[in-house]
């Protein structure tokens, strides 16, 4: 079994400059509980 079969293709991401209020809205609207933080096309963290 390969990762490609299980991965999410359209990933919602945020930037380090985004506010917690903005991210809270994303969590609510997208019904998600985690979001990767991306800077210069690299994952630099995750908000949970």
PQR file with spaces between the fields and no chain letter, atoms N, CA, C, O and H, PARSE charges and radii, in Angstrom:
ATOM       1  N    UNK     1       0.853   -1.163    0.000 -0.4000 1.5000
ATOM       2  CA   UNK     1       0.000    0.000    0.000 -0.0000 2.0000
ATOM       3  C    UNK     1       0.911    1.243    0.000  0.5500 1.7000
ATOM       4  O    UNK     1       1.876    1.314    0.760 -0.5500 1.4000
ATOM       5  N    UNK     2       0.591    2.203   -0.852 -0.4000 1.5000
ATOM       6  CA   UNK     2       1.422    3.405   -0.947 -0.0000 2.0000
ATOM       7  C    UNK     2       0.680    4.622   -0.390  0.5500 1.7000
ATOM       8  O    UNK     2      -0.550    4.675   -0.378 -0.5500 1.4000
ATOM       9  H    UNK     2      -0.193    2.145   -1.469  0.4000 1.0000
ATOM      10  N    UNK     3       1.457    5.583    0.063 -0.4000 1.5000
ATOM      11  CA   UNK     3       0.905    6.791    0.687 -0.0000 2.0000
ATOM      12  C    UNK     3      -0.024    7.540   -0.256  0.5500 1.7000
ATOM      13  O    UNK     3      -1.029    8.098    0.185 -0.5500 1.4000
ATOM      14  H    UNK     3       2.456    5.540    0.053  0.4000 1.0000
ATOM      15  N    UNK     4       0.290    7.563   -1.526 -0.4000 1.5000
ATOM      16  CA   UNK     4      -0.520    8.298   -2.502 -0.0000 2.0000
ATOM      17  C    UNK     4      -1.992    7.908   -2.427  0.5500 1.7000
ATOM      18  O    UNK     4      -2.864    8.743   -2.668 -0.5500 1.4000
ATOM      19  H    UNK     4       1.107    7.110   -1.884  0.4000 1.0000
ATOM      20  N    UNK     5      -2.275    6.672   -2.101 -0.4000 1.5000
ATOM      21  CA   UNK     5      -3.653    6.202   -2.021 -0.0000 2.0000
ATOM      22  C    UNK     5      -4.390    6.730   -0.793  0.5500 1.7000
ATOM      23  O    UNK     5      -5.618    6.662   -0.747 -0.5500 1.4000
ATOM      24  H    UNK     5      -1.567    5.993   -1.905  0.4000 1.0000
ATOM      25  N    UNK     6      -3.677    7.250    0.196 -0.4000 1.5000
ATOM      26  CA   UNK     6      -4.278    7.686    1.447 -0.0000 2.0000
ATOM      27  C    UNK     6      -4.126    9.178    1.723  0.5500 1.7000
ATOM      28  O    UNK     6      -4.771    9.706    2.629 -0.5500 1.4000
ATOM      29  H    UNK     6      -2.679    7.305    0.158  0.4000 1.0000
ATOM      30  N    UNK     7      -3.290    9.858    0.961 -0.4000 1.5000
ATOM      31  CA   UNK     7      -2.992   11.258    1.267 -0.0000 2.0000
ATOM      32  C    UNK     7      -4.110   12.197    0.816  0.5500 1.7000
ATOM      33  O    UNK     7      -4.908   11.866   -0.060 -0.5500 1.4000
ATOM      34  H    UNK     7      -2.766    9.429    0.225  0.4000 1.0000
ATOM      35  N    UNK     8      -4.144   13.354    1.424 -0.4000 1.5000
ATOM      36  CA   UNK     8      -5.058   14.422    1.036 -0.0000 2.0000
ATOM      37  C    UNK     8      -4.371   15.283   -0.007  0.5500 1.7000
ATOM      38  O    UNK     8      -3.248   15.741    0.208 -0.5500 1.4000
ATOM      39  H    UNK     8      -3.495   13.623    2.135  0.4000 1.0000
ATOM      40  N    UNK     9      -5.025   15.506   -1.125 -0.4000 1.5000
ATOM      41  CA   UNK     9      -4.399   16.254   -2.217 -0.0000 2.0000
ATOM      42  C    UNK     9      -4.599   17.764   -2.093  0.5500 1.7000
ATOM      43  O    UNK     9      -3.672   18.531   -2.349 -0.5500 1.4000
ATOM      44  H    UNK     9      -5.937   15.135   -1.300  0.4000 1.0000
ATOM      45  N    UNK    10      -5.775   18.189   -1.710 -0.4000 1.5000
ATOM      46  CA   UNK    10      -6.083   19.620   -1.599 -0.0000 2.0000
ATOM      47  C    UNK    10      -5.984   20.038   -0.134  0.5500 1.7000
ATOM      48  O    UNK    10      -6.994   20.137    0.564 -0.5500 1.4000
ATOM      49  H    UNK    10      -6.529   17.565   -1.502  0.4000 1.0000
ATOM      50  N    UNK    11      -4.778   20.276    0.313 -0.4000 1.5000
ATOM      51  CA   UNK    11      -4.527   20.577    1.718 -0.0000 2.0000
ATOM      52  C    UNK    11      -4.731   22.069    1.991  0.5500 1.7000
ATOM      53  O    UNK    11      -4.210   22.922    1.272 -0.5500 1.4000
ATOM      54  H    UNK    11      -3.959   20.195   -0.253  0.4000 1.0000
ATOM      55  N    UNK    12      -5.487   22.362    3.028 -0.4000 1.5000
ATOM      56  CA   UNK    12      -5.651   23.739    3.482 -0.0000 2.0000
ATOM      57  C    UNK    12      -4.436   24.065    4.336  0.5500 1.7000
ATOM      58  O    UNK    12      -4.076   23.300    5.231 -0.5500 1.4000
ATOM      59  H    UNK    12      -5.910   21.669    3.612  0.4000 1.0000
ATOM      60  N    UNK    13      -3.803   25.204    4.060 -0.4000 1.5000
ATOM      61  CA   UNK    13      -2.637   25.620    4.835 -0.0000 2.0000
ATOM      62  C    UNK    13      -2.818   27.057    5.306  0.5500 1.7000
ATOM      63  O    UNK    13      -3.656   27.799    4.792 -0.5500 1.4000
ATOM      64  H    UNK    13      -4.096   25.826    3.333  0.4000 1.0000
ATOM      65  N    UNK    14      -2.013   27.432    6.294 -0.4000 1.5000
ATOM      66  CA   UNK    14      -1.984   28.810    6.779 -0.0000 2.0000
ATOM      67  C    UNK    14      -0.536   29.270    6.804  0.5500 1.7000
ATOM      68  O    UNK    14       0.389   28.469    6.667 -0.5500 1.4000
ATOM      69  H    UNK    14      -1.332   26.830    6.712  0.4000 1.0000
ATOM      70  N    UNK    15      -0.357   30.570    6.979 -0.4000 1.5000
ATOM      71  CA   UNK    15       0.999   31.121    7.071 -0.0000 2.0000
ATOM      72  C    UNK    15       1.274   31.528    8.519  0.5500 1.7000
ATOM      73  O    UNK    15       0.337   31.686    9.302 -0.5500 1.4000
ATOM      74  H    UNK    15      -1.109   31.220    7.090  0.4000 1.0000
ATOM      75  N    UNK    16       2.535   31.698    8.879 -0.4000 1.5000
ATOM      76  CA   UNK    16       2.868   32.107   10.246 -0.0000 2.0000
ATOM      77  C    UNK    16       2.265   33.464   10.628  0.5500 1.7000
ATOM      78  O    UNK    16       2.117   33.758   11.814 -0.5500 1.4000
ATOM      79  H    UNK    16       3.296   31.570    8.243  0.4000 1.0000
ATOM      80  N    UNK    17       1.922   34.279    9.652 -0.4000 1.5000
ATOM      81  CA   UNK    17       1.362   35.600    9.927 -0.0000 2.0000
ATOM      82  C    UNK    17      -0.148   35.593   10.147  0.5500 1.7000
ATOM      83  O    UNK    17      -0.703   36.604   10.575 -0.5500 1.4000
ATOM      84  H    UNK    17       2.042   34.040    8.688  0.4000 1.0000
ATOM      85  N    UNK    18      -0.823   34.484    9.867 -0.4000 1.5000
ATOM      86  CA   UNK    18      -2.273   34.423   10.043 -0.0000 2.0000
ATOM      87  C    UNK    18      -2.640   34.491   11.525  0.5500 1.7000
ATOM      88  O    UNK    18      -1.876   34.058   12.387 -0.5500 1.4000
ATOM      89  H    UNK    18      -0.372   33.662    9.519  0.4000 1.0000
ATOM      90  N    UNK    19      -3.817   35.039   11.802 -0.4000 1.5000
ATOM      91  CA   UNK    19      -4.269   35.170   13.187 -0.0000 2.0000
ATOM      92  C    UNK    19      -4.990   33.902   13.642  0.5500 1.7000
ATOM      93  O    UNK    19      -5.470   33.113   12.827 -0.5500 1.4000
ATOM      94  H    UNK    19      -4.437   35.391   11.101  0.4000 1.0000
ATOM      95  N    UNK    20      -5.054   33.726   14.961 -0.4000 1.5000
ATOM      96  CA   UNK    20      -5.794   32.586   15.498 -0.0000 2.0000
ATOM      97  C    UNK    20      -7.282   32.696   15.184  0.5500 1.7000
ATOM      98  O    UNK    20      -7.945   31.675   15.002 -0.5500 1.4000
ATOM      99  H    UNK    20      -4.664   34.367   15.622  0.4000 1.0000
ATOM     100  N    UNK    21      -7.817   33.907   15.117 -0.4000 1.5000
ATOM     101  CA   UNK    21      -9.225   34.083   14.733 -0.0000 2.0000
ATOM     102  C    UNK    21      -9.462   33.563   13.321  0.5500 1.7000
ATOM     103  O    UNK    21     -10.450   32.872   13.071 -0.5500 1.4000
ATOM     104  H    UNK    21      -7.278   34.737   15.265  0.4000 1.0000
ATOM     105  N    UNK    22      -8.566   33.892   12.401 -0.4000 1.5000
ATOM     106  CA   UNK    22      -8.677   33.426   11.017 -0.0000 2.0000
ATOM     107  C    UNK    22      -8.607   31.900   10.959  0.5500 1.7000
ATOM     108  O    UNK    22      -9.394   31.263   10.258 -0.5500 1.4000
ATOM     109  H    UNK    22      -7.764   34.453   12.605  0.4000 1.0000
ATOM     110  N    UNK    23      -7.673   31.326   11.691 -0.4000 1.5000
ATOM     111  CA   UNK    23      -7.510   29.871   11.686 -0.0000 2.0000
ATOM     112  C    UNK    23      -8.724   29.194   12.318  0.5500 1.7000
ATOM     113  O    UNK    23      -9.146   28.133   11.858 -0.5500 1.4000
ATOM     114  H    UNK    23      -7.034   31.843   12.260  0.4000 1.0000
ATOM     115  N    UNK    24      -9.287   29.787   13.357 -0.4000 1.5000
ATOM     116  CA   UNK    24     -10.503   29.247   13.975 -0.0000 2.0000
ATOM     117  C    UNK    24     -11.649   29.196   12.976  0.5500 1.7000
ATOM     118  O    UNK    24     -12.417   28.234   12.954 -0.5500 1.4000
ATOM     119  H    UNK    24      -8.944   30.649   13.731  0.4000 1.0000
ATOM     120  N    UNK    25     -11.765   30.233   12.146 -0.4000 1.5000
ATOM     121  CA   UNK    25     -12.792   30.244   11.101 -0.0000 2.0000
ATOM     122  C    UNK    25     -12.565   29.106   10.111  0.5500 1.7000
ATOM     123  O    UNK    25     -13.514   28.442    9.696 -0.5500 1.4000
ATOM     124  H    UNK    25     -11.141   31.015   12.163  0.4000 1.0000
ATOM     125  N    UNK    26     -11.322   28.884    9.737 -0.4000 1.5000
ATOM     126  CA   UNK    26     -10.999   27.786    8.819 -0.0000 2.0000
ATOM     127  C    UNK    26     -11.404   26.454    9.440  0.5500 1.7000
ATOM     128  O    UNK    26     -12.026   25.624    8.779 -0.5500 1.4000
ATOM     129  H    UNK    26     -10.550   29.424   10.074  0.4000 1.0000
ATOM     130  N    UNK    27     -11.052   26.247   10.715 -0.4000 1.5000
ATOM     131  CA   UNK    27     -11.412   25.004   11.402 -0.0000 2.0000
ATOM     132  C    UNK    27     -12.921   24.777   11.345  0.5500 1.7000
ATOM     133  O    UNK    27     -13.384   23.674   11.057 -0.5500 1.4000
ATOM     134  H    UNK    27     -10.546   26.922   11.252  0.4000 1.0000
ATOM     135  N    UNK    28     -13.673   25.828   11.620 -0.4000 1.5000
ATOM     136  CA   UNK    28     -15.131   25.704   11.651 -0.0000 2.0000
ATOM     137  C    UNK    28     -15.715   25.464   10.260  0.5500 1.7000
ATOM     138  O    UNK    28     -16.531   24.561   10.074 -0.5500 1.4000
ATOM     139  H    UNK    28     -13.297   26.725   11.853  0.4000 1.0000
ATOM     140  N    UNK    29     -15.301   26.265    9.293 -0.4000 1.5000
ATOM     141  CA   UNK    29     -15.870   26.157    7.945 -0.0000 2.0000
ATOM     142  C    UNK    29     -15.481   24.857    7.248  0.5500 1.7000
ATOM     143  O    UNK    29     -16.299   24.251    6.556 -0.5500 1.4000
ATOM     144  H    UNK    29     -14.638   26.998    9.445  0.4000 1.0000
ATOM     145  N    UNK    30     -14.240   24.432    7.427 -0.4000 1.5000
ATOM     146  CA   UNK    30     -13.755   23.237    6.732 -0.0000 2.0000
ATOM     147  C    UNK    30     -13.957   21.963    7.549  0.5500 1.7000
ATOM     148  O    UNK    30     -13.666   20.864    7.078 -0.5500 1.4000
ATOM     149  H    UNK    30     -13.575   24.924    7.989  0.4000 1.0000
ATOM     150  N    UNK    31     -14.460   22.120    8.780 -0.4000 1.5000
ATOM     151  CA   UNK    31     -14.660   20.972    9.664 -0.0000 2.0000
ATOM     152  C    UNK    31     -13.370   20.163    9.833  0.5500 1.7000
ATOM     153  O    UNK    31     -13.359   18.941    9.691 -0.5500 1.4000
ATOM     154  H    UNK    31     -14.696   23.013    9.162  0.4000 1.0000
ATOM     155  N    UNK    32     -12.294   20.876   10.137 -0.4000 1.5000
ATOM     156  CA   UNK    32     -11.002   20.233   10.378 -0.0000 2.0000
ATOM     157  C    UNK    32     -10.495   20.644   11.756  0.5500 1.7000
ATOM     158  O    UNK    32     -10.995   21.598   12.351 -0.5500 1.4000
ATOM     159  H    UNK    32     -12.303   21.869   10.252  0.4000 1.0000
ATOM     160  N    UNK    33      -9.492   19.910   12.262 -0.4000 1.5000
ATOM     161  CA   UNK    33      -8.951   20.221   13.585 -0.0000 2.0000
ATOM     162  C    UNK    33      -7.442   20.455   13.567  0.5500 1.7000
ATOM     163  O    UNK    33      -6.843   20.742   14.604 -0.5500 1.4000
ATOM     164  H    UNK    33      -9.086   19.134   11.778  0.4000 1.0000
ATOM     165  N    UNK    34      -6.839   20.334   12.412 -0.4000 1.5000
ATOM     166  CA   UNK    34      -5.401   20.565   12.268 -0.0000 2.0000
ATOM     167  C    UNK    34      -5.145   21.259   10.947  0.5500 1.7000
ATOM     168  O    UNK    34      -5.843   21.027    9.960 -0.5500 1.4000
ATOM     169  H    UNK    34      -7.325   20.101   11.570  0.4000 1.0000
ATOM     170  N    UNK    35      -4.125   22.122   10.939 -0.4000 1.5000
ATOM     171  CA   UNK    35      -3.774   22.791    9.689 -0.0000 2.0000
ATOM     172  C    UNK    35      -2.260   23.030    9.686  0.5500 1.7000
ATOM     173  O    UNK    35      -1.704   23.535   10.661 -0.5500 1.4000
ATOM     174  H    UNK    35      -3.558   22.311   11.740  0.4000 1.0000
ATOM     175  N    UNK    36      -1.595   22.660    8.575 -0.4000 1.5000
ATOM     176  CA   UNK    36      -0.158   22.913    8.491 -0.0000 2.0000
ATOM     177  C    UNK    36       0.137   24.396    8.280  0.5500 1.7000
ATOM     178  O    UNK    36      -0.610   25.110    7.610 -0.5500 1.4000
ATOM     179  H    UNK    36      -2.047   22.249    7.783  0.4000 1.0000
ATOM     180  N    UNK    37       1.242   24.835    8.868 -0.4000 1.5000
ATOM     181  CA   UNK    37       1.723   26.202    8.690 -0.0000 2.0000
ATOM     182  C    UNK    37       2.853   26.144    7.666  0.5500 1.7000
ATOM     183  O    UNK    37       3.830   25.417    7.847 -0.5500 1.4000
ATOM     184  H    UNK    37       1.849   24.256    9.411  0.4000 1.0000
ATOM     185  N    UNK    38       2.709   26.921    6.582 -0.4000 1.5000
ATOM     186  CA   UNK    38       3.673   26.871    5.479 -0.0000 2.0000
ATOM     187  C    UNK    38       4.309   28.240    5.282  0.5500 1.7000
ATOM     188  O    UNK    38       3.628   29.266    5.289 -0.5500 1.4000
ATOM     189  H    UNK    38       1.915   27.511    6.435  0.4000 1.0000
ATOM     190  N    UNK    39       5.640   28.236    5.104 -0.4000 1.5000
ATOM     191  CA   UNK    39       6.399   29.457    4.843 -0.0000 2.0000
ATOM     192  C    UNK    39       7.446   29.133    3.790  0.5500 1.7000
ATOM     193  O    UNK    39       8.218   28.186    3.941 -0.5500 1.4000
ATOM     194  H    UNK    39       6.193   27.403    5.099  0.4000 1.0000
ATOM     195  N    UNK    40       7.470   29.925    2.721 -0.4000 1.5000
ATOM     196  CA   UNK    40       8.403   29.683    1.605 -0.0000 2.0000
ATOM     197  C    UNK    40       8.304   28.253    1.069  0.5500 1.7000
ATOM     198  O    UNK    40       9.317   27.601    0.814 -0.5500 1.4000
ATOM     199  H    UNK    40       6.843   30.695    2.598  0.4000 1.0000
ATOM     200  N    UNK    41       7.069   27.779    0.901 -0.4000 1.5000
ATOM     201  CA   UNK    41       6.782   26.455    0.344 -0.0000 2.0000
ATOM     202  C    UNK    41       7.278   25.305    1.217  0.5500 1.7000
ATOM     203  O    UNK    41       7.433   24.185    0.730 -0.5500 1.4000
ATOM     204  H    UNK    41       6.246   28.308    1.108  0.4000 1.0000
ATOM     205  N    UNK    42       7.527   25.564    2.496 -0.4000 1.5000
ATOM     206  CA   UNK    42       7.968   24.515    3.417 -0.0000 2.0000
ATOM     207  C    UNK    42       7.050   24.492    4.631  0.5500 1.7000
ATOM     208  O    UNK    42       6.652   25.539    5.142 -0.5500 1.4000
ATOM     209  H    UNK    42       7.401   26.474    2.892  0.4000 1.0000
ATOM     210  N    UNK    43       6.719   23.292    5.085 -0.4000 1.5000
ATOM     211  CA   UNK    43       5.935   23.162    6.305 -0.0000 2.0000
ATOM     212  C    UNK    43       6.840   23.502    7.482  0.5500 1.7000
ATOM     213  O    UNK    43       7.887   22.885    7.679 -0.5500 1.4000
ATOM     214  H    UNK    43       7.042   22.441    4.669  0.4000 1.0000
ATOM     215  N    UNK    44       6.417   24.496    8.261 -0.4000 1.5000
ATOM     216  CA   UNK    44       7.220   24.931    9.405 -0.0000 2.0000
ATOM     217  C    UNK    44       6.529   24.630   10.739  0.5500 1.7000
ATOM     218  O    UNK    44       7.089   24.882   11.806 -0.5500 1.4000
ATOM     219  H    UNK    44       5.567   24.998    8.101  0.4000 1.0000
ATOM     220  N    UNK    45       5.312   24.092   10.668 -0.4000 1.5000
ATOM     221  CA   UNK    45       4.602   23.758   11.896 -0.0000 2.0000
ATOM     222  C    UNK    45       3.192   23.291   11.610  0.5500 1.7000
ATOM     223  O    UNK    45       2.798   23.122   10.456 -0.5500 1.4000
ATOM     224  H    UNK    45       4.857   23.887    9.802  0.4000 1.0000
ATOM     225  N    UNK    46       2.436   23.086   12.677 -0.4000 1.5000
ATOM     226  CA   UNK    46       1.042   22.675   12.562 -0.0000 2.0000
ATOM     227  C    UNK    46       0.265   23.298   13.718  0.5500 1.7000
ATOM     228  O    UNK    46       0.760   23.360   14.843 -0.5500 1.4000
ATOM     229  H    UNK    46       2.756   23.223   13.614  0.4000 1.0000
ATOM     230  N    UNK    47      -0.946   23.755   13.436 -0.4000 1.5000
ATOM     231  CA   UNK    47      -1.832   24.281   14.471 -0.0000 2.0000
ATOM     232  C    UNK    47      -2.885   23.219   14.728  0.5500 1.7000
ATOM     233  O    UNK    47      -3.506   22.710   13.794 -0.5500 1.4000
ATOM     234  H    UNK    47      -1.347   23.704   12.521  0.4000 1.0000
ATOM     235  N    UNK    48      -3.086   22.884   16.007 -0.4000 1.5000
ATOM     236  CA   UNK    48      -4.072   21.854   16.361 -0.0000 2.0000
ATOM     237  C    UNK    48      -5.079   22.407   17.342  0.5500 1.7000
ATOM     238  O    UNK    48      -5.990   21.692   17.760 -0.5500 1.4000
ATOM     239  H    UNK    48      -2.581   23.297   16.765  0.4000 1.0000
